[in-house]
Amino acid sequence: MSQVSWRQFGADDANLPDGRRAKLHSGRGRPGMSRLPAQALAASCALAALCVAVFLPDGLDWPARAALLAFGGAAILWILTDLSAAYVAVAAAVSLVAVRAVEQRALIEGLGSKVVWLVIGTFVLGAAVEKSGLAGRLTALIAGRGTTVGGLMWRLTFGIVPLAFLIPSTSGRATVLLPLHRSLTESDDDPRLAKATGLLIPALIVISTICSLTGAGSHLVTVDLLERLSDRSIGFGQWMLWGLPFGLAACLITTFLVGRLFLDAETRTRRVAEIEAPSGPLSAEEWRTGAVVLAMLGLWLTEGYHPFGIATVAVVGAVILTMPVVGVLDWDDGVKAVNWGLVLFIAASLVLGRALISTGAAKWLIGSALSASGLHGDSPTVLILLGLTGIGLTAHLYMVSHTARVVALLPPLILLSDRLGLNPVAVAFLANAGMDYCLTLPVSSKALLIFQGDERPTWSSSDLLKLSAFLAPAYAALMVAAYYLFWSHVGLAL
């Protein structure tokens, strides 16, 4: 395990196992010292370039420039340094308050966000599923007997994609699958397998979102905006027709790349260690935990038909699972299961993302991208498609919230489609296909944050950046190919 991954959310040396601590300190000799100046130099150069890029353009007021500096600076430090991601995010958020770019209440609102409460509830849920034994059973079912590491990767792929139709939240899907990953890494103590599956599972959760209209709440926001701005709509069946084949193909590409980038041929062909799982009928704890999980899934799936939001359902489930007699966890154990460093990281990241929107920085970036695209009514279809793909794929770099990306980007794109005489349904769906990709930075997806913030983190931001360097171009190429070979023939022609 690298120093970066263990320290990602501020883990203290004293909390590390003896073997890990020894390895950690043994790497602090001369090689680590020689790496430090290089990291500092690279980060300093990147930060200087960011300052120049932010202060040169006209038409931006101070709060917008400060928001761009804070978010861009945080992204640079996340990628190029070993600083705790939580510390960087909190420091960047505090700096925005210090320079009066946002109000002080922004920090409190970040901590009170429903996303924060959702993450707290889902960590308790994951701990209960793991303690009850259900996680071990699920892991054994997916891994099977005598499965190779490569075979396990493909089994995970075909097991995760259907969850996009059942759980309308990437963080919800991540919570259900996190105990599975823990059980897998405990039974097979291979750091390469832990890293590969730790990256693959949240990546598949994100990529498979496009498969279903209920794969993310932002899809429902898309349909609502489309109906308001164009009197057109997209039904559940239509979305599945267009999204499922594309999403499945993208997931297969993702699995292939993760296997080739993070596993060697020998590891891919070896057998996965036998997974010890409870045998026989379900225990009383497993029945109770399973009932709570199924109830939560049902409420998540039917959100909109009852007054309870996804975060409220998660917290209520956590309370039930820690309830005396009924629950399977003590309250103290439930509290310990929450990664509080991650909670602070998410809260601070929300402050940064909201600052980009409230200060007008995100709007400026979108307008600049649209102007630079040079699109007009006579533009070839391929240029319009490439413009939509580029805007969608890069949106997560400056807008960390999926729903915020849709709310900010889709209205101008739909209005642009009317001006250019394009099909608004095609524009809306293609933009969503691009915006559903958010695998460059952990902060861009709650599923990534949950897996990176686990008590046994297995990958770092640089690993994710390595994957995205290969996957993003492949995803863009797949979008272009899907348009000409499939989408344009089934009602999505621009």
C-alpha positions in Angstrom: 0.0 0.0 0.0 1.4 3.4 -0.9 2.0 6.2 1.5 -0.5 8.2 -0.6 -3.4 5.9 -0.1 -3.0 5.4 3.6 -2.7 9.1 4.2 -5.4 10.1 1.7 -7.8 11.2 4.4 -5.4 12.0 7.2 -4.9 8.5 8.7 -2.5 8.6 11.6 0.6 6.4 11.7 -0.4 5.0 15.1 -3.6 3.6 13.6 -1.8 1.5 11.0 -1.0 -2.1 11.4 2.6 -2.8 12.5 3.6 -4.1 9.1 2.1 -1.2 7.3 3.7 1.3 9.7 7.1 -0.3 9.3 6.8 -0.1 5.5 5.5 3.4 5.7 8.5 4.6 7.8 11.0 2.6 5.8 10.0 4.6 2.7 10.8 7.9 4.4 14.5 7.8 3.7 16.4 9.4 0.9 14.1 8.4 -2.0 11.1 10.1 -0.3 13.1 13.2 0.4 14.3 13.3 -3.2 10.7 13.0 -4.4 9.5 15.8 -2.2 11.2 18.7 -4.0 10.1 17.4 -7.4 6.5 17.2 -6.2 6.7 20.7 -4.7 8.2 22.1 -7.9 5.6 20.5 -10.1 2.8 21.8 -7.9 4.3 25.3 -7.7 4.6 25.5 -11.5 1.0 24.3 -11.9 -0.3 26.7 -9.3 1.6 29.6 -11.0 0.1 28.7 -14.4 -3.3 28.5 -12.8 -3.0 32.0 -11.4 -2.0 33.4 -14.8 -4.9 31.6 -16.5 -7.4 32.9 -14.0 -6.3 36.5 -13.9 -5.7 37.1 -17.6 -9.4 36.8 -18.9 -11.7 39.8 -18.8 -15.3 39.7 -17.6 -14.7 37.9 -14.3 -15.2 39.6 -10.9 -13.1 38.8 -7.9 -15.4 36.1 -6.3 -15.5 34.1 -9.6 -11.7 34.3 -9.9 -11.3 33.2 -6.3 -13.6 30.2 -6.8 -11.6 29.2 -9.9 -8.3 29.5 -8.0 -9.6 27.6 -5.0 -11.1 24.7 -7.0 -8.2 24.6 -9.5 -5.6 24.8 -6.7 -7.3 22.0 -4.8 -7.3 19.8 -7.9 -3.6 20.4 -8.5 -2.7 19.6 -4.9 -4.9 16.4 -4.9 -3.1 15.1 -8.0 0.5 16.3 -7.5 1.1 16.1 -3.8 0.8 13.7 -0.9 -1.2 16.2 1.2 -4.4 14.8 2.8 -7.3 15.3 0.4 -9.6 16.3 3.2 -7.1 18.9 4.5 -6.7 20.4 1.0 -10.5 20.6 0.5 -11.1 22.2 3.9 -8.3 24.7 3.4 -9.6 25.7 0.0 -13.1 26.1 1.3 -11.9 28.2 4.3 -9.8 30.4 1.9 -12.9 31.3 0.0 -14.5 32.5 3.2 -11.3 34.4 4.2 -11.2 36.3 1.0 -14.9 37.1 1.1 -15.7 35.1 -2.1 -18.5 33.3 -0.3 -20.4 33.9 2.9 -19.4 32.2 6.2 -22.7 30.3 6.3 -21.5 28.3 3.2 -19.3 26.2 5.5 -22.2 25.4 7.7 -24.5 24.6 4.8 -21.9 22.3 3.4 -21.9 20.2 6.6 -25.7 20.2 6.7 -26.0 19.0 3.1 -28.2 15.9 2.4 -25.1 14.4 0.6 -23.2 14.5 3.9 -26.1 12.8 5.8 -26.4 10.3 3.0 -22.8 9.3 3.3 -23.0 9.0 7.1 -26.0 6.7 6.8 -24.5 4.6 4.1 -21.3 3.9 6.0 -23.4 2.6 9.0 -25.4 0.5 6.5 -22.3 -1.0 5.0 -20.9 -1.8 8.4 -24.1 -3.6 9.4 -24.2 -5.6 6.1 -20.6 -6.6 6.7 -21.1 -7.6 10.4 -24.3 -9.6 9.8 -22.6 -11.9 7.3 -24.6 -10.8 4.2 -21.5 -9.2 2.6 -19.6 -12.5 2.8 -22.5 -14.4 1.2 -22.8 -11.9 -1.6 -19.1 -11.9 -2.2 -19.0 -15.7 -2.4 -21.9 -15.7 -4.8 -20.2 -13.3 -7.2 -16.8 -14.8 -6.9 -17.9 -18.4 -7.2 -15.6 -21.3 -6.9 -12.4 -21.6 -8.8 -12.8 -18.2 -10.5 -9.8 -16.5 -11.9 -9.0 -12.9 -11.1 -9.9 -12.0 -14.7 -13.1 -13.9 -14.5 -14.0 -12.2 -11.3 -13.6 -8.8 -13.0 -16.1 -9.8 -15.7 -18.5 -11.3 -13.1 -18.4 -8.0 -11.2 -19.2 -6.1 -14.4 -22.4 -8.1 -15.2 -23.4 -8.0 -11.5 -23.1 -4.2 -11.1 -24.8 -3.0 -14.3 -28.3 -4.2 -13.3 -28.1 -2.2 -10.1 -28.5 1.0 -12.1 -32.2 0.0 -12.6 -32.7 -0.8 -8.9 -30.8 1.8 -6.8 -31.3 5.4 -8.1 -28.1 6.7 -6.5 -24.5 6.1 -7.2 -23.6 6.5 -3.5 -26.4 4.0 -2.7 -24.9 1.5 -5.1 -21.4 2.1 -3.7 -22.7 1.5 -0.2 -24.2 -1.8 -1.2 -21.0 -3.0 -2.9 -18.4 -1.6 -0.5 -18.8 -4.5 2.0 -18.4 -6.9 -1.0 -15.1 -5.3 -1.8 -14.0 -5.5 1.9 -14.8 -9.2 2.1 -13.0 -9.9 -1.2 -9.8 -8.1 -0.1 -9.9 -9.8 3.3 -10.1 -13.3 1.8 -7.5 -12.6 -1.0 -4.7 -10.5 0.4 -3.2 -9.3 -2.9 -2.8 -5.5 -3.1 -2.9 -5.6 -6.9 -6.3 -7.3 -6.8 -7.5 -4.9 -4.1 -6.5 -1.9 -6.2 -8.0 -3.2 -9.4 -11.4 -4.2 -7.8 -11.3 -1.0 -5.7 -11.1 1.1 -8.8 -13.3 -1.2 -11.0 -16.4 -1.2 -8.7 -16.9 2.5 -8.4 -15.9 3.1 -12.0 -18.6 0.6 -13.1 -21.1 2.3 -10.8 -20.4 5.6 -12.5 -20.2 4.4 -16.1 -23.4 2.2 -15.8 -25.4 5.3 -14.7 -26.4 6.0 -18.3 -28.1 2.6 -18.7 -31.3 3.7 -16.8 -33.5 6.7 -16.4 -33.4 6.0 -12.7 -29.6 5.5 -12.6 -29.2 9.0 -11.2 -31.5 11.8 -10.0 -29.9 14.1 -12.6 -31.6 12.0 -15.3 -35.0 12.9 -13.9 -34.0 16.6 -13.8 -33.0 16.3 -17.4 -36.4 15.0 -18.4 -38.1 17.8 -16.4 -35.9 20.5 -18.0 -36.5 19.0 -21.5 -40.3 19.1 -21.0 -40.2 22.7 -19.7 -37.9 24.0 -22.5 -39.0 22.0 -25.5 -42.3 20.2 -24.8 -40.5 17.0 -25.6 -39.7 14.1 -23.2 -37.9 10.8 -22.7 -39.6 7.8 -21.3 -38.1 5.0 -19.2 -38.2 2.5 -22.1 -36.7 5.0 -24.5 -33.8 5.8 -22.1 -33.1 2.1 -21.6 -33.2 1.5 -25.4 -30.6 4.2 -26.0 -28.6 3.9 -22.7 -28.3 0.2 -21.9 -26.3 -0.9 -25.0 -24.0 2.0 -24.8 -23.6 1.7 -21.0 -22.9 -2.0 -21.2 -20.3 -1.5 -23.9 -18.6 1.3 -21.9 -18.5 -0.9 -18.8 -16.9 -3.7 -20.8 -14.2 -1.3 -22.0 -13.7 -0.1 -18.5 -13.2 -3.6 -17.2 -10.7 -4.4 -20.0 -8.7 -1.2 -19.2 -8.6 -1.7 -15.5 -7.4 -5.3 -16.0 -4.7 -4.3 -18.3 -3.5 -1.2 -16.5 -3.4 -2.6 -12.9 -3.0 -6.4 -13.3 -0.4 -8.4 -15.0 -1.2 -11.4 -17.1 -0.1 -13.8 -14.4 -2.4 -12.2 -11.8 -5.3 -12.2 -14.2 -5.0 -16.0 -14.8 -4.5 -17.1 -11.2 -7.4 -18.4 -9.1 -9.1 -16.1 -6.5 -8.6 -17.3 -3.0 -11.5 -19.3 -1.5 -13.9 -17.0 0.2 -15.1 -18.0 3.6 -18.8 -17.2 3.9 -21.6 -18.3 6.2 -23.3 -21.5 5.1 -26.7 -22.8 5.7 -29.9 -20.7 6.4 -29.7 -17.0 7.1 -29.2 -16.1 10.7 -31.6 -13.8 12.6 -29.1 -10.9 12.2 -28.9 -11.5 8.4 -32.7 -11.6 8.1 -33.1 -8.3 10.0 -30.3 -6.6 8.1 -31.6 -7.9 4.8 -35.1 -6.6 5.6 -33.8 -3.1 6.4 -31.7 -3.1 3.2 -34.6 -4.2 1.0 -36.9 -1.6 2.6 -34.3 1.1 1.9 -33.9 -0.1 -1.7 -37.6 0.0 -2.1 -37.9 3.6 -0.8 -34.9 4.7 -2.9 -36.5 3.1 -6.0 -39.9 4.8 -5.4 -38.5 8.2 -4.5 -41.1 10.8 -5.6 -44.0 8.6 -4.6 -43.4 9.3 -0.9 -42.1 12.3 1.1 -38.7 10.8 2.1 -35.5 11.7 0.3 -32.6 9.3 -0.3 -30.6 10.8 2.5 -33.4 10.6 5.0 -34.0 6.9 4.1 -30.2 6.2 4.7 -30.2 7.9 8.1 -33.4 6.1 9.2 -31.9 2.8 8.1 -28.8 3.5 10.1 -30.8 4.3 13.2 -32.8 1.1 12.9 -29.6 -1.0 12.4 -28.1 0.5 15.6 -31.3 0.2 17.6 -31.1 -1.9 20.8 -32.5 -5.4 20.3 -33.6 -4.8 16.7 -30.3 -3.6 15.3 -27.1 -5.6 14.5 -24.6 -2.8 15.5 -23.9 -0.9 18.7 -24.3 2.8 18.3 -20.6 3.4 19.1 -19.6 0.8 16.5 -21.9 2.6 14.0 -20.3 5.9 14.7 -16.8 4.4 14.4 -17.8 2.9 11.0 -18.2 6.4 9.6 -15.1 7.9 7.9 -15.4 11.4 9.4 -12.4 12.6 7.3 -14.4 11.8 4.2 -17.5 13.6 5.7 -15.4 16.8 6.0 -13.9 16.2 2.6 -17.3 16.0 1.0 -18.7 19.0 2.9 -15.7 21.2 1.9 -15.9 19.9 -1.7 -19.6 20.9 -1.8 -18.6 24.4 -0.7 -16.1 24.6 -3.6 -18.6 23.3 -6.2 -21.3 25.6 -5.0 -18.9 28.5 -5.1 -18.2 27.9 -8.8 -22.0 28.2 -9.5 -22.9 31.1 -7.1 -20.0 33.3 -8.2 -20.7 32.8 -11.9 -17.4 31.0 -12.5 -19.1 27.9 -13.9 -21.4 29.9 -16.2 -18.3 31.7 -17.5 -16.5 28.4 -18.2 -19.6 27.1 -20.0 -20.0 30.2 -22.1 -16.3 30.2 -23.0 -16.5 26.5 -24.0 -19.6 27.2 -26.2 -17.9 30.3 -27.8 -14.7 28.4 -28.4 -16.6 25.6 -30.1 -17.6 27.9 -33.0 -20.8 25.9 -33.6 -23.4 27.4 -35.9 -26.4 26.2 -37.9 -24.3 25.1 -40.9 -21.7 23.2 -38.8 -21.2 19.5 -39.8 -22.9 17.0 -37.6 -19.6 15.5 -36.5 -18.4 18.9 -35.2 -21.7 19.4 -33.2 -21.3 15.8 -31.8 -17.7 16.4 -30.9 -18.6 19.7 -29.2 -21.4 18.1 -27.1 -19.1 15.2 -26.2 -16.3 17.5 -25.2 -18.5 19.8 -23.1 -20.2 16.8 -21.4 -17.0 14.9 -20.7 -15.1 17.9 -19.2 -18.0 19.3 -17.1 -17.1 17.2 -14.1 -13.7 19.0 -13.9 -15.3 22.3 -12.8 -18.7 21.2 -11.5 -18.5 18.4 -8.9 -22.2 17.8 -8.5 -23.9 15.6 -11.2 -27.2 17.4 -10.8 -25.6 20.8 -10.8 -23.9 19.9 -14.1 -27.3 19.1 -15.7 -29.0 22.2 -14.2 -26.2 24.6 -15.4 -25.4 23.0 -18.7 -28.6 21.6 -20.1 -30.8 24.8 -20.5 -28.2 26.6 -22.6 -27.6 23.5 -24.7 -31.3 23.0 -25.3 -31.7 26.7 -26.2 -28.7 26.3 -28.5 -30.3 23.3 -30.1 -33.3 25.4 -31.0 -31.2 28.1 -32.5 -29.2 25.6 -34.5 -32.3 23.6 -35.6 -31.2 20.4 -33.7 -33.2 17.7 -32.1 -33.5 18.7 -28.4 -34.0 15.1 -27.2 -30.8 14.1 -28.9 -28.9 17.0 -27.5 -30.2 16.3 -24.0 -29.4 12.6 -24.0 -26.0 13.0 -25.6 -25.1 15.7 -23.1 -26.1 13.4 -20.3 -24.0 10.5 -21.7 -21.0 12.8 -21.6 -21.8 14.3 -18.1 -22.3 10.8 -16.7 -18.6 10.3 -17.1 -16.8 11.7 -14.0 -13.7 9.6 -13.3 -10.9 12.1 -13.4 -11.0 13.3 -9.8 -12.4 11.5 -6.7 -14.4 14.6 -5.8 -16.4 14.3 -9.0 -18.4 11.2 -7.8 -19.7 10.2 -4.4 -19.1 6.5 -5.4 -15.4 7.2 -5.8 -15.3 9.2 -2.6 -16.9 6.3 -0.6 -14.4 3.7 -2.0 -11.3 6.0 -1.6 -12.4 6.9 1.9 -12.7 3.3 3.1 -10.8 2.4 6.2 -8.6 0.2 3.9 -8.1 2.5 0.9 -6.5 0.6 -2.0 -5.9 3.4 -4.7 -4.9 7.0 -4.9 -5.9 10.0 -7.0 -3.0 9.3 -9.3 -4.3 5.8 -10.0 -7.7 7.3 -11.0 -6.0 9.8 -13.2 -4.1 7.0 -14.9 -7.3 5.1 -15.6 -9.1 8.2 -16.9 -6.2 9.1 -19.3 -7.0 5.9 -21.2 -10.8 5.6 -20.5 -11.9 9.2 -21.3 -10.7 9.0 -25.0 -12.1 5.5 -25.3 -15.4 6.8 -23.9 -15.5 9.7 -26.3 -14.7 7.5 -29.3 -17.5 5.1 -28.2 -20.0 8.0 -28.1 -19.1 9.0 -31.6 -19.3 5.4 -32.8 -22.6 4.8 -31.0 -24.1 7.9 -32.6 -23.3 6.9 -36.2 -23.9 3.1 -35.8 -26.9 3.1 -33.4 -28.3 6.3 -31.9 -28.9 8.2 -35.2 -31.0 5.2 -36.4 -33.3 4.9 -33.4 -34.6 8.5 -32.9 -31.5 10.3 -31.7 -30.3 11.9 -34.9 -29.2 15.5 -34.3 
